[in-house]
Amino acid sequence: ACVERAMAMYEAIPAGGPPFAGFRREHGRAWCHWRLGNDELAKRLAQAAVSHAGDGGLVRLRVQALKLLANILGPSDEAHVILERASRLAESLRDEELLAGLKRHGQEILEASTP
């Protein structure tokens, strides 16, 4: 029920607004659909969030969207490539905290893929 309420809130954000609003809408919807098991739709929405953040020059938010996309993809080579991309962006911001979180997250994905 909580995820459905969150979904309704994110869907209430008008589509076609400024990049920040577009990012928030699609990132939130992607997370909700992922939690509900709709992985393909969640992946498309997370990719849209990446695009909105890029359109607005919102690098930190783009990193967040890439991290969500890697989560949705789960243990895979594609997720690893996406996390590397996110790490390069975090390095360009010189954001050590963000970079450390991405490194931890990457290790979790790699460990999840180990039988």
Steps between C-alpha positions, in 0.01 A plus 500: 500500500788739575655446157167564330458827692851605405426413137192724506709787636766462230238467226341826622814686390410635154690348209681741271614738771853613577777236507513487882128422519531245219786333684304484827190362327675227300752406771220459754281305259797278406566418866133422562468275196825323595368434851176368347695259278443683171869494408470577127287808558722601792806477273340726236396754764846501659653562157258791457611637839864480383403701190305765692789550741741529208275748321506722808873462565410338833806278532442383858143401413625324189728293723200412719299392194789287372529335840128418498533361147786275614283379790216418263732310267645300788824306481616535140774636279262777392445609861876502558554725195225735622657522846838579342334780304338633817836484679666706226231764539544502878876538452439799271303661784783420744231361729678245718188403695304430182792308353544289815130409494526393137803283575312329784201451275715350225647250744148400612399431139814294437448303822136437407616340173730259679331159557 
